[in-house]
Amino acid sequence: MITQIKLMRIVGFSVLAFVLLLLIGLVSLSLGDFELTINDVFSALTTPSDNVQTFVVWQLRMPRYFVALLAGAALATAGVLTQTVTQNELASPSLVGVSSGAALAIVIGMVMFNLSPKWYTFAGILGACSALTITLSLAWRYQLQAMDLLLAGMCISLLSAAAVTILLISISTDTRGIFYWLIGSVANRTWQHVNALAPIVLLALIFSFLQIKRLNILQLDDNIVKTLGGKVITWRIQALFIAVLLTAATVAATGPIAFVGLVAPHIARLTLGQLYACKLQFLLPLSTIFGAVLIASADLFANYQEIPVGILCVLFGGPTLMALIQTKWRKGATV
């Protein structure tokens, strides 16, 4: 009976999150310099025409909303994968060097090669894969133990961030646009961004859900997994590679957005409770939905003053991270 009630609660929260996404979408499509009523939005969505309202909804605001949804879902999923592989609930794509590696490669392309935005995704994936390769190389001597993998990733992340800073300081051209991109934002996004982001995110999400059984096993001790016939190193690399694709594609489209990959899985765990929080078949889809809600809602608030959504995510994620660490300390667990 308790299990049925818990499952109903999970379904209820999922439905509520979907409804919230729809409401956020309607409000987001109506807000901006050119204000629209909800009726105008409905009219533009259901019976598009050549008027200004339809252009504003479909060409200016809809791409921004879709990029927010895709970015949130991608970062949250990457967060779950990273936390599962490292067996650390405080891990995120940025802590294994993936986000910083992608950002460094794109900034190098911007500064040194005047890279076209259509190549950002390729550069981001190349940089993220390079960062992951170095991280894996550093941790390989320890058989990719979870903690060693996390520490190696943190080193790569810090070095990449330092390299970006040195690069921007050393050039003489105006870098305000790059600094703004590094904060993370979904403003002024077009269907080109959606078309570049959507295929990678959707394919990676599908592959993630197909790996749920292996991900559940990876939560066990390495020796137990090997006893069960599991390929620990191979499965970890596969999961990390999916996280790389999701993170790199998102960084290319929005710039680095912090804390979503960390916070969204924890909100999902609080919703699920201890009984279901360790079951990836529940945690992964719920985290994906909550990640989309986080960035979409942050962008809704950012809409008023055109504040980069990355700043709001940091303002929300920083205190949340501190609260999570304090909770683990109270329980006597190690961070």
Sequence and secondary structure as in RCSB ss.txt:
>XXXX:A:sequence
MITQIKLMRIVGFSVLAFVLLLLIGLVSLSLGDFELTINDVFSALTTPSDNVQTFVVWQLRMPRYFVALLAGAAL
ATAGVLTQTVTQNELASPSLVGVSSGAALAIVIGMVMFNLSPKWYTFAGILGACSALTITLSLAWRYQLQAMDLL
LAGMCISLLSAAAVTILLISISTDTRGIFYWLIGSVANRTWQHVNALAPIVLLALIFSFLQIKRLNILQLDDNIV
KTLGGKVITWRIQALFIAVLLTAATVAATGPIAFVGLVAPHIARLTLGQLYACKLQFLLPLSTIFGAVLIASADL
FANYQEIPVGILCVLFGGPTLMALIQTKWRKGATV
>XXXX:A:secstr
 HHHHHHHHHHHHHHHHHHHHHHHHHHHHH SSS   HHHHHHHHHS  SSHHHHIIIIIIHHHHHHHHHHHHHH
HHHHHHHHHHHT TT  GGGGTHHHHHHHHHHHHHHHH   GGGHHHHHHHHHHHHHHHHHHHHHTTTT HHHHH
HHHHHHHHHHHHHHHHHHHH  S  HHHHHHHH   TT  HHHHHHHHHHHHHHHHHHHHTHHHHHHHTS HHHH
HHTT  HHHHHHHHHHHHHHHHHHHHHHH    SHHHHHHHHHHHHH HHHHT HHHHHHHHHHHHHHHHHHHHH
HHTTTT  HHHHHHHHHHHHHHHHHHHHHHTT   
